[in-house]
Amino acid sequence: MRSGKVLLGVLAGVATGAVIGILFASDKGTNTRKKIFKYGDNYVAELKSRFDDFLDTITEKYESAKGDANNLIEKGKSRTEQVKDDVKNAVHEKVSYR
């Protein structure tokens, strides 16, 4: 959840800065538009980079959790087989002992 809050904060800061910059600009409208497009492209590239990093992190965590789950499943299967064998042996010993 922290990454989402950080991303939201960055977006809010970018939007606020852009609006304040436009309102207090002393430049001509055409120059201001050029600057907006230039900075907009930079912001889009930065956001895309951060989003890609975020996706990479999520993917890594998913793969790690998936591996952990698979390991846990294998341990469970192994333990189940062990318990099954122990029960069979115990029953066999009781039956043979009589």
Helices and strands as residue ranges (DSSP letters): H 2-23, H 29-97
